[in-house]
Amino acid sequence: MIAGPPSIIRVRYSDVDRMGFLYHVNYLEYFEVGRSDWIRWFWKPYLEIENAGFAIVAIEANIKFISPGGYDDQISVDVTAVEWGKSRLIFEYRLTRISDQKLLCEGRTTHCFIDTTGKPTKMPDEFRELLNHHSH
């Protein structure tokens, strides 16, 4: 397991529903922000990954909603790489409201590396070596 530094997101007015709650689909967008930041922190910017002929696509997502977020909340997005194989990578997430440390949701996403034709491919050796080195 490799945890990165948290990403901080402030909930925008356009992110809430009519009830004033953080709209449920936006949690996945916040996962994406945290995951992109984690990849940049741990390895390299996503654009460089794409320029090398790879993409990392989501193939599964799970979210457990615990408490609603609201407009103008600052949210900490904690991301941890928890498992990886030849082409797959699994992340876990915890979204917490900073003001009261209330856990808003937990989640998990599974991703697969693909090549420029859209076919699954093994993750770059450099990345796997980093993962394996830092997981011990």
C-alpha beads as a LAMMPS data file, in Angstrom:
LAMMPS data file: protein, C-alpha beads

136 atoms
135 bonds

1 atom types
1 bond types

-500.0 500.0 xlo xhi
-500.0 500.0 ylo yhi
-500.0 500.0 zlo zhi

Masses

1 110.0

Atoms # bond

1 1 1 0.000 0.000 0.000
2 1 1 1.304 3.409 -0.978
3 1 1 -0.490 6.484 0.346
4 1 1 0.186 9.870 -1.178
5 1 1 -0.343 13.381 0.137
6 1 1 -4.009 14.421 0.233
7 1 1 -5.568 16.571 -2.444
8 1 1 -7.723 19.428 -1.171
9 1 1 -10.905 20.330 -3.037
10 1 1 -13.416 23.073 -2.209
11 1 1 -16.976 22.114 -3.152
12 1 1 -18.275 24.505 -5.800
13 1 1 -21.892 25.626 -5.991
14 1 1 -22.243 23.741 -9.278
15 1 1 -21.199 20.516 -7.466
16 1 1 -24.275 20.366 -5.207
17 1 1 -27.807 19.156 -5.919
18 1 1 -31.141 20.847 -5.115
19 1 1 -30.902 19.647 -1.523
20 1 1 -27.531 21.375 -1.121
21 1 1 -25.626 18.091 -0.899
22 1 1 -22.543 17.249 -2.903
23 1 1 -24.066 15.476 -5.921
24 1 1 -23.187 11.777 -5.857
25 1 1 -21.478 11.624 -9.279
26 1 1 -19.027 14.308 -8.210
27 1 1 -17.426 11.962 -5.697
28 1 1 -16.009 10.033 -8.669
29 1 1 -14.663 13.291 -10.110
30 1 1 -12.989 14.013 -6.775
31 1 1 -11.508 10.501 -6.847
32 1 1 -10.097 11.394 -10.286
33 1 1 -8.517 14.600 -8.989
34 1 1 -6.893 12.728 -6.111
35 1 1 -5.744 9.855 -8.314
36 1 1 -4.249 12.200 -10.916
37 1 1 -2.425 14.075 -8.168
38 1 1 -1.221 10.760 -6.693
39 1 1 0.136 9.568 -10.062
40 1 1 1.890 12.910 -10.636
41 1 1 3.357 12.832 -7.101
42 1 1 4.464 9.190 -7.278
43 1 1 5.516 8.830 -10.911
44 1 1 4.905 11.494 -13.566
45 1 1 2.180 13.731 -15.047
46 1 1 -0.556 11.849 -16.870
47 1 1 0.199 13.692 -20.121
48 1 1 3.683 12.166 -20.146
49 1 1 2.122 8.726 -19.669
50 1 1 -0.156 9.326 -22.658
51 1 1 2.743 10.666 -24.736
52 1 1 4.567 7.377 -24.041
53 1 1 1.641 5.482 -25.618
54 1 1 -0.296 4.451 -22.508
55 1 1 -3.597 5.301 -20.890
56 1 1 -4.996 4.194 -17.556
57 1 1 -8.719 3.456 -17.806
58 1 1 -11.228 2.770 -15.062
59 1 1 -12.815 -0.667 -15.231
60 1 1 -14.611 -0.747 -11.866
61 1 1 -15.705 1.754 -9.216
62 1 1 -17.285 1.360 -5.787
63 1 1 -18.409 4.109 -3.430
64 1 1 -19.802 3.927 0.097
65 1 1 -21.549 7.172 0.998
66 1 1 -21.345 7.956 4.713
67 1 1 -22.174 11.638 5.256
68 1 1 -23.051 14.381 2.756
69 1 1 -20.700 17.143 1.741
70 1 1 -22.030 20.611 1.029
71 1 1 -21.294 23.843 -0.763
72 1 1 -17.987 25.493 0.176
73 1 1 -16.775 22.505 2.231
74 1 1 -13.071 21.849 1.919
75 1 1 -12.548 18.156 1.341
76 1 1 -9.397 16.131 1.798
77 1 1 -9.078 13.370 -0.804
78 1 1 -6.761 10.647 0.493
79 1 1 -5.609 8.136 -2.119
80 1 1 -3.754 4.886 -1.598
81 1 1 -2.551 2.406 -4.215
82 1 1 -3.443 -0.903 -2.595
83 1 1 -2.914 -3.610 -5.242
84 1 1 -1.318 -3.984 -8.644
85 1 1 -0.606 -6.696 -11.134
86 1 1 0.682 -6.868 -14.693
87 1 1 -1.755 -4.333 -16.110
88 1 1 -4.166 -3.517 -13.266
89 1 1 -3.932 -1.017 -10.463
90 1 1 -6.375 -0.604 -7.563
91 1 1 -6.797 2.597 -5.544
92 1 1 -8.730 3.262 -2.352
93 1 1 -10.082 6.673 -1.365
94 1 1 -11.272 8.474 1.750
95 1 1 -12.978 11.843 1.416
96 1 1 -13.061 13.838 4.650
97 1 1 -14.490 17.285 5.392
98 1 1 -11.564 19.247 6.795
99 1 1 -13.505 21.521 9.191
100 1 1 -14.774 18.686 11.409
101 1 1 -12.830 15.655 10.095
102 1 1 -16.151 13.994 9.181
103 1 1 -15.711 11.051 6.816
104 1 1 -17.927 11.634 3.774
105 1 1 -17.228 8.542 1.724
106 1 1 -14.880 5.688 1.030
107 1 1 -14.271 4.166 -2.352
108 1 1 -12.231 1.902 -4.516
109 1 1 -11.456 1.954 -8.229
110 1 1 -9.746 -0.566 -10.462
111 1 1 -7.804 0.587 -13.519
112 1 1 -6.135 -1.088 -16.446
113 1 1 -3.290 0.124 -18.625
114 1 1 -4.124 0.206 -22.327
115 1 1 -2.063 0.966 -25.420
116 1 1 -2.877 3.413 -28.219
117 1 1 -5.189 0.873 -29.871
118 1 1 -7.258 0.532 -26.694
119 1 1 -6.046 -2.968 -25.892
120 1 1 -4.950 -3.927 -22.385
121 1 1 -1.193 -3.885 -21.975
122 1 1 1.198 -4.445 -19.102
123 1 1 2.053 -1.383 -17.081
124 1 1 5.433 0.193 -17.816
125 1 1 8.276 -1.592 -16.034
126 1 1 9.485 1.704 -14.529
127 1 1 6.139 2.210 -12.806
128 1 1 5.864 -1.390 -11.556
129 1 1 9.406 -1.202 -10.163
130 1 1 8.547 1.997 -8.289
131 1 1 5.392 0.414 -6.864
132 1 1 7.226 -2.707 -5.770
133 1 1 10.129 -0.744 -4.283
134 1 1 7.927 1.587 -2.236
135 1 1 5.506 -1.069 -0.994
136 1 1 8.051 -2.772 1.236

Bonds

1 1 1 2
2 1 2 3
3 1 3 4
4 1 4 5
5 1 5 6
6 1 6 7
7 1 7 8
8 1 8 9
9 1 9 10
10 1 10 11
11 1 11 12
12 1 12 13
13 1 13 14
14 1 14 15
15 1 15 16
16 1 16 17
17 1 17 18
18 1 18 19
19 1 19 20
20 1 20 21
21 1 21 22
22 1 22 23
23 1 23 24
24 1 24 25
25 1 25 26
26 1 26 27
27 1 27 28
28 1 28 29
29 1 29 30
30 1 30 31
31 1 31 32
32 1 32 33
33 1 33 34
34 1 34 35
35 1 35 36
36 1 36 37
37 1 37 38
38 1 38 39
39 1 39 40
40 1 40 41
41 1 41 42
42 1 42 43
43 1 43 44
44 1 44 45
45 1 45 46
46 1 46 47
47 1 47 48
48 1 48 49
49 1 49 50
50 1 50 51
51 1 51 52
52 1 52 53
53 1 53 54
54 1 54 55
55 1 55 56
56 1 56 57
57 1 57 58
58 1 58 59
59 1 59 60
60 1 60 61
61 1 61 62
62 1 62 63
63 1 63 64
64 1 64 65
65 1 65 66
66 1 66 67
67 1 67 68
68 1 68 69
69 1 69 70
70 1 70 71
71 1 71 72
72 1 72 73
73 1 73 74
74 1 74 75
75 1 75 76
76 1 76 77
77 1 77 78
78 1 78 79
79 1 79 80
80 1 80 81
81 1 81 82
82 1 82 83
83 1 83 84
84 1 84 85
85 1 85 86
86 1 86 87
87 1 87 88
88 1 88 89
89 1 89 90
90 1 90 91
91 1 91 92
92 1 92 93
93 1 93 94
94 1 94 95
95 1 95 96
96 1 96 97
97 1 97 98
98 1 98 99
99 1 99 100
100 1 100 101
101 1 101 102
102 1 102 103
103 1 103 104
104 1 104 105
105 1 105 106
106 1 106 107
107 1 107 108
108 1 108 109
109 1 109 110
110 1 110 111
111 1 111 112
112 1 112 113
113 1 113 114
114 1 114 115
115 1 115 116
116 1 116 117
117 1 117 118
118 1 118 119
119 1 119 120
120 1 120 121
121 1 121 122
122 1 122 123
123 1 123 124
124 1 124 125
125 1 125 126
126 1 126 127
127 1 127 128
128 1 128 129
129 1 129 130
130 1 130 131
131 1 131 132
132 1 132 133
133 1 133 134
134 1 134 135
135 1 135 136
